[in-house]
Amino acid sequence: MAQIEIISGPREGLQVELPDGVAITMGRSEDTDLPLHDDVVSGHHAEIRSHNGQWQFIDLDSTNGSMVNGEDVKEYALSDGDVIEMGETRIRFSNGTAAPAPTEAAPAPAPEVKRKKETLSSADAEAAALAEAQANPDDIALVRHMKERTELIRREVGKVIVGQQEVLEQILMCIVANGHALLIGLPGLAKTLTVRTLASVMNLKFKRVQFTPDLMPTDIIGTDVLETDRATGEKNFRFLKGPIFCHLLLADEINRTPPKTQAALLEAMQEKCVTAGNTTYELEAPFFVLATQNPIEQEGTYPLPEAQLDRFMFNIWVDYPEEHEEEAIVGATTGGSLADVKPVMTREEILQLQAIARKVPVSDHVIKYAIRLVRSTRPSLPGALESTKSYISTGAGPRAGQYLVLAAKARAILEGRIHVSCNDIRRAAVPVLRHRILTNFTADSEGKTPLSLVEELIKQVPEPSEKDYAASA
């Protein structure tokens, strides 16, 4: 009989027999057939099932994805000795004793399994190898160890924040890609605590500004003050820096302040500098803006204009925790003080990672897929998908394609890879595109949201094929 054995992770050592003809679901939730007790995996992460004598591993559209034998997979036909990786959990599959083959008729062939495996062309592989050969050895070493460093960051943040692994991953992608993020979530979901904890773990100077209707631009940027030299009696203006002079700025409830103050962030976000009077002041790198919004209460708010929304690389949705996570949160926060976290990175390493992200090679195949996905959001283009023409009034601009590729590079680096795949593009598509498409009245009346439309596009838009390259030749 086939069986699986957890060889690392929270349930290391557990062995489970797999009866023929059944399906075993695995994940973080207790209602799965095999709860993994692993905060990095999704609630219902994956499934193992038997079909015509062939065991298959199927990823259930998990947040962090799955790997078999070190390769990203969506579906995979398992063989004896294969190792499955989900979050911090590694599982070895054993086929057991094979049943004798029937003599009367050949067994039905196993269904074809689609494996979303990205392969580089020979030219792209040579370019990637050349880029690695010409790269600084310190850069290569940093990327190779980044997967372990990412897990260490997750563990340190996990001392204070329970769950929210997808939120943490997307914030890390923004930091590596040198972008900014807008966090959308109800009050009490630990948005501020997550950002503050991450700043401590990454050794970044952190400032928080509570945006209110009476907040002025000078309250963020700073202002000139008149000082008198007691020795000479001369009067001079001196610039007092505002809270924007930091590495990680949390703009709490950014939609509660008037547009004039919101616009004070635009120059800082795009140019990494601020202007006061006739003087321009450079902001110390790295610099990130993480802004929060309440998605429900809109009375007395000032919605961000599209131009400013487009400056945010990611729109990150912060959702309710799972039941067992909420129990752990209440137990941890009502019993004593929060755990102390220790820095695991330096400012210099973050700057180095940002520089590496620009050097990571990307194949034409991946770029073509990213652009195809962005252009599929535009209803006015010839050949637009039916769902796009029916539900979207305005599609994403070219900056969306830039951010998709940069986010994919950042995800590859966080996993210790120098190879960017189409799966990386898909993982970044929702937070990059969600706030860059505008729905029409039909979509609103039928309950179609930007999130659901982006998810539909991910399913409908295929990766480029040989025909696409032949047509462009």
C-alpha positions, 0 to 999 in steps of 0.5 A: 500500500502507498504511504507518505511520510513527513520528513520535516516540518511541524509533524515530522515523523508522521506516516500515513497510509494511502488506501486505493481510490481515496483522496487525501486533502492536506493544509493548515485547516483542521477540517482537512484529512491531514492537518499539517500545523504549518502556518506557511501553507494554505488552509486547503493547500493540496490533495493526493489522489489515486486515479487508475492506479496512478497517484497524483499530487494536486496543488489546490491553488495554494497561496505559496505554491508547492514543489515536487523534487525542487520544481514548482508544480500544479499537478504531478504524477507521483513516483516512488521516492518523490519529495513534496514541499509545502511551506516548511513541510517536506513529505516523501511519497512511497509507492509500496508494493506494486500490484501485478499487472492484469493479463487480459488487457493493458491498464488504462493510461493515466490522464495527462498531467499538466505541469506548470514548469517553466523552462528557458530556451537554450539562448535564455539559459546561456544568457542566465548562465552568463549573467550569473558568471558576470555577477558579483560572487557576493550577490550570488551567495546572497541569493543562494541563501535567501530562501533560508533567510526568508524562512528566518524572517517568517519565523521571527515575524511569527513570534508576534504575528500569527498567520498572515503569511501571504501578506508577509510574502507580498510585503517582502516582494515589494521591499526587494523590488523597491516598491510601495504597497497599499494594505486593505483590511478591517481594523484589528487585523494587525496591519500596523503591528505586522509592519512594525515587526517586519521593520524590526526584523529587517533592521529598518528605521520605522515611522508611523503617521496617522492620517487625519482630515486636519493633517498638513503636508508639512506634518509629513515632510517637515518645515523650516523654523526660524532660529536665533543664534544666541552668540551673534543674534543672527536669525536663520531658517533651519529645516526640521525633518518630518517623519517621512525621513525614515526607511519604512513609513506607515501611512495609516488610513491614508484615505482620511486626509485631504488630497493636498496631504496625500499628494505630499507622498507622491514625490517621495514615492516616485523620486525618493526625495522631498521638496520644502521651499526651494530645497530638495532633500534626498531620502535615505535608501531604502525607502518604502511607503506602506499605506493602510485603508479601511474597506468598509467605512467610507464616510468622510474619506478622500479616495485616492486618485488613480494616479496615486493608486498607480504608484503603489506596486501592490494592493494587499488584502488583509483578511480574517485569520483562520479559527485556530489562528484567532485562538492563538492570537487571543491566547498570546495577546491576553496573557503577557507581553509580546515576544522580542524579535531580533534583526536578521538582515541589514540595510546594506543587504536590502540595498544589495538585494534591490540591485540584484533584482534588476540584474536577474535575467528574465526570458522573453517567454515570461515577459511576453506572458506578463504583457499578454496578461496586462493587455488582457485587462483592456476592453478596447483592444482587438481580440479582448476576452469576453469577460473583459469587454463585459465587465471592465471599463478601464484596464491596466497601464504599462506600469503594471507590466513593469511591476509584474516582472519586478515582483516575479524577480523579487519572488524568485530571489526570496526563494533563492532562485535566479530563474523567473517563471510564469508561475511567479508572474501568476503569483504577483498578478492579483496584488499588481492588477487588482487596483489597476482595473476599473469595473463598469456598472454591469460588473457591479450589478452582477457582483463581479469584483476586480479580484474575481476578474483578475482570477478569471483572467489568470485562468483564461490567458494562456502562456505563449506557445510556439505559434506566437513566436512563429507569428512574431518572427 
